[in-house]
Amino acid sequence: MTTKHLLNWKEFSDFEIKGILQTAQDIKKNPENYRNALAHKTLIMLFQKTSTRTRVSFEVAMTELGGHAIFLDWKTTNFDLTEMEYETAYLSTNSHAIMARVMKYEDLLAMKVGCSVPLINGCCNRFHPAQALADMLTMKEDRGQLKGANLTYIGVHNNVVNSLMALCAVFDVNLTLVCPIVPEGSVEVDYKNRLLEKNLLTETLDVKAAVDGADFVYTDTWVDMEFFSDPAKKAMKEERVNLMLPYQINKELMKDSKAKIMHDMPIHTGYEITKDMVKSEYSIIFKQAENRLHGQKGLLVTLMI
């Protein structure tokens, strides 16, 4: 049987993705039925990037499913000393799946060459597939169904947007993008074209109109989190902040809206969103973060059994 990898959702059919979401919902509702689902199975978690939610949610997921997770800091491994495919081939012999959080998507492609167990993208510069799964779970719980939901994303076009585009097409979610900054080469064209073919994509810089018609309003950091406090990135940060401040999620923007507020975290208060909006009665940010655990349980059970 061919090993399935989750690098960007492209190896999965719509039917399979919907099944993963259904499994995640069932595990969340009936956790006792899955307490030994991954007994005697091991997930290796490899981190080239910093992490809070990805590490905690994957590790807790494995524990609560009866399995085991091993944390590896990239800097303490030999991945920089030899070909990545060789190291990944070795890890495959000691695990049932590998989750890697890396800087560049190309590193995942190199790892995939040597990987004989499922390889999961825990976040890279181009995709954040596990986050998008949690986002769909959160919206479905809130609204009852995903089809026909109106999701507005406000921010820089990034890895989160690409993964949202992938799953909005699967679940027939109307996606409005308010992206004043679209870095060169950042758009996953296949996903964008599929949304356009299904008439599910709107692109605008009229942020007020985009919010007024939304069921959910989603934002993300404007500067890559690893660079947020990097003095070498100061000029880029200031340029982005000046350009993006008119698109901040704040009380004035949201005053006529009852849309639920989402953010994949970490939050940079006072930049992409104000503190009062994080704590607003309409905020589902922390429920969204919690659902990383449940979404990833559905994913792990699907890939590892």
SELUM-490102 format. One record per residue (C-alpha): residue in three letters; x negated, y negated, z. Coordinates in steps of 0.25 Angstrom, whole numbers, padded with zeros to 4 digits, always signed. Last residue first. Example, Ala and Ser with C-alpha at 12.3 -4.5 7.8 and 13.67 -1.06 7.14 Angstrom:
2
SER-0055+0004+0029ALA-0049+0018+0031
END
This chain:
305
ILE+0016-0011+0046MET+0005-0022+0045LEU+0011-0032+0035THR+0025-0033+0039VAL+0023-0032+0053LEU+0012-0043+0052LEU+0022-0052+0044GLY+0033-0051+0053LYS+0025-0053+0065GLN+0019-0065+0058GLY+0033-0071+0057HIS+0035-0069+0072LEU+0022-0075+0077ARG+0022-0087+0067ASN+0037-0089+0072GLU+0031-0095+0085ALA+0026-0107+0076GLN+0039-0109+0069LYS+0046-0109+0083PHE+0036-0119+0087ILE+0038-0128+0075ILE+0053-0128+0076SER+0055-0142+0078TYR+0069-0148+0077GLU+0070-0151+0092SER+0058-0159+0090LYS+0045-0155+0097VAL+0036-0155+0085MET+0044-0167+0080ASP+0041-0175+0093LYS+0026-0172+0091THR+0025-0178+0077ILE+0022-0170+0065GLU+0012-0170+0053TYR+0003-0179+0061GLY+0007-0183+0075THR+0006-0169+0080HIS-0004-0160+0073ILE+0004-0147+0074PRO-0003-0134+0073MET+0007-0129+0068ASP+0016-0124+0057HIS+0026-0135+0058MET+0041-0135+0057ILE+0052-0145+0060LYS+0067-0141+0059ALA+0075-0151+0051LYS+0085-0159+0058SER+0082-0171+0050ASP+0086-0186+0051LYS+0074-0190+0061MET+0064-0180+0055LEU+0055-0191+0048GLU+0056-0201+0059LYS+0054-0190+0070ASN+0041-0185+0064ILE+0036-0175+0054GLN+0025-0183+0047TYR+0026-0186+0032PRO+0022-0200+0033LEU+0010-0196+0040MET+0005-0187+0029LEU-0004-0197+0021ASN-0010-0203+0033VAL-0013-0190+0039ARG-0018-0184+0027GLU-0029-0195+0025GLU-0032-0195+0040LYS-0034-0180+0040MET-0043-0180+0027ALA-0052-0191+0033LYS-0053-0183+0046LYS-0057-0170+0040ALA-0071-0170+0044PRO-0067-0174+0058ASP-0060-0161+0059SER-0048-0162+0068PHE-0037-0158+0058PHE-0046-0150+0050GLU-0043-0136+0055MET-0028-0140+0055ASP-0028-0143+0040VAL-0022-0157+0040TRP-0008-0161+0037THR-0003-0151+0048ASP+0011-0145+0045THR+0025-0149+0043TYR+0039-0142+0041VAL+0053-0148+0041PHE+0064-0138+0041ASP+0078-0139+0037ALA+0075-0150+0027GLY+0082-0160+0019ASP+0079-0172+0028VAL+0065-0168+0029ALA+0062-0168+0014ALA+0069-0181+0012LYS+0061-0188+0023VAL+0048-0182+0017ASP+0050-0188+0003LEU+0036-0182-0002THR+0043-0171-0010GLU+0042-0157-0014THR+0054-0148-0015LEU+0053-0133-0016LEU+0064-0122-0016ASN+0068-0122-0031LYS+0065-0107-0032GLU+0055-0110-0043LEU+0049-0122-0035LEU+0047-0113-0023ARG+0040-0102-0032ASN+0032-0113-0038LYS+0027-0118-0025TYR+0023-0104-0020ASP+0015-0101-0033VAL+0009-0115-0032GLU+0002-0113-0018VAL+0000-0128-0016SER-0014-0132-0010GLY-0022-0133-0022GLU-0024-0148-0020PRO-0019-0153-0007VAL-0004-0157-0007ILE-0002-0169+0002PRO+0011-0176+0003CYS+0018-0163+0005VAL+0033-0164+0008LEU+0037-0150+0003THR+0051-0146+0003LEU+0054-0131+0004ASN+0068-0125+0002VAL+0067-0111+0008ASP+0071-0099-0001PHE+0064-0088+0008VAL+0053-0084-0002ALA+0051-0097-0008CYS+0050-0104+0006LEU+0040-0093+0009ALA+0029-0096-0001MET+0031-0111+0000LEU+0030-0111+0015SER+0016-0103+0013ASN+0011-0114+0003VAL+0016-0125+0013VAL+0009-0119+0025ASN-0004-0118+0017ASN-0004-0133+0013HIS+0004-0145+0007VAL+0002-0156+0017GLY+0014-0160+0025ILE+0030-0159+0026TYR+0037-0146+0023THR+0052-0146+0021LEU+0060-0133+0023ASN+0074-0132+0018ALA+0081-0119+0021GLY+0088-0113+0009LYS+0084-0098+0012LEU+0078-0098+0026GLN+0089-0092+0034GLY+0094-0094+0049ARG+0088-0109+0050ASP+0079-0108+0062GLU+0075-0093+0061LYS+0073-0094+0046MET+0065-0107+0048THR+0056-0101+0058LEU+0054-0088+0050MET+0051-0095+0038ASP+0040-0104+0045ALA+0034-0091+0051LEU+0032-0085+0038ALA+0026-0098+0033GLN+0016-0098+0044ALA+0012-0084+0041PRO+0009-0088+0026HIS+0000-0100+0029PHE-0006-0102+0015ARG-0017-0110+0008ASN-0027-0115+0018CYS-0026-0102+0026CYS-0016-0096+0036GLY-0015-0083+0043ASN-0015-0076+0030ILE-0013-0061+0032LEU-0021-0050+0027PRO-0014-0036+0027VAL-0024-0025+0028SER-0034-0021+0017CYS-0041-0034+0017GLY-0054-0035+0008VAL-0049-0044-0003LYS-0039-0051+0006MET-0051-0057+0014ALA-0055-0065+0001LEU-0041-0069-0001LEU-0040-0074+0013ASP-0052-0082+0012GLU-0047-0089-0001TYR-0035-0094+0007LYS-0045-0103+0015MET-0046-0107+0029VAL-0042-0094+0036ARG-0032-0087+0045ALA-0033-0072+0043MET-0023-0061+0047ILE-0028-0047+0045ALA-0019-0035+0045HIS-0020-0020+0050SER-0034-0021+0056ASN-0048-0015+0057THR-0050-0010+0043SER-0045-0023+0038LEU-0055-0031+0046TYR-0066-0024+0038ALA-0060-0028+0024THR-0058-0042+0029GLU-0073-0043+0032TYR-0076-0038+0019GLU-0066-0047+0011MET-0072-0059+0019GLU-0085-0057+0012THR-0096-0059+0023LEU-0102-0069+0033ASP-0090-0078+0034PHE-0080-0067+0038ASN-0090-0062+0048THR-0081-0065+0060THR-0082-0074+0072LYS-0079-0087+0063TRP-0066-0080+0058ASP-0061-0079+0072LEU-0054-0065+0073PHE-0042-0062+0081ILE-0038-0048+0082ALA-0023-0044+0083HIS-0016-0032+0088GLY-0003-0025+0086GLY+0010-0022+0094LEU+0018-0032+0087GLU+0018-0042+0098THR+0002-0042+0098MET+0002-0043+0083ALA+0011-0055+0083VAL+0004-0061+0094GLU-0009-0061+0086PHE-0002-0066+0074SER+0005-0078+0081VAL-0007-0082+0090ARG-0017-0082+0078THR-0008-0089+0068ARG-0002-0099+0078THR-0015-0104+0084SER-0026-0104+0073THR-0039-0110+0069LYS-0044-0105+0055GLN-0053-0094+0051PHE-0045-0084+0059LEU-0044-0069+0057MET-0033-0061+0064ILE-0034-0046+0063LEU-0021-0039+0065THR-0022-0025+0071LYS-0011-0014+0071HIS-0010-0004+0083ALA+0005-0008+0085LEU+0010-0017+0074ALA+0025-0015+0076ASN+0023-0012+0090ARG+0032-0023+0096TYR+0040-0024+0083ASN+0054-0020+0088GLU+0052-0028+0101PRO+0050-0041+0093ASN+0065-0040+0088LYS+0069-0055+0084LYS+0055-0059+0081ILE+0051-0046+0074ASP+0064-0047+0066GLN+0061-0061+0061ALA+0047-0057+0057THR+0052-0045+0050GLN+0062-0054+0042LEU+0051-0063+0039ILE+0042-0052+0034GLY+0054-0047+0025LYS+0056-0060+0019ILE+0042-0060+0015GLU+0043-0046+0009PHE+0055-0049+0001ASP+0049-0062-0004SER+0037-0054-0009PHE+0024-0054-0002GLU+0010-0054-0008LYS+0011-0069-0010TRP+0014-0073+0004ASN+0001-0081+0005LEU-0010-0072+0011LEU-0001-0061+0017HIS-0008-0048+0013LYS-0001-0035+0009THR-0009-0022+0008THR-0005-0014-0004MET+0000+0000+0000
END
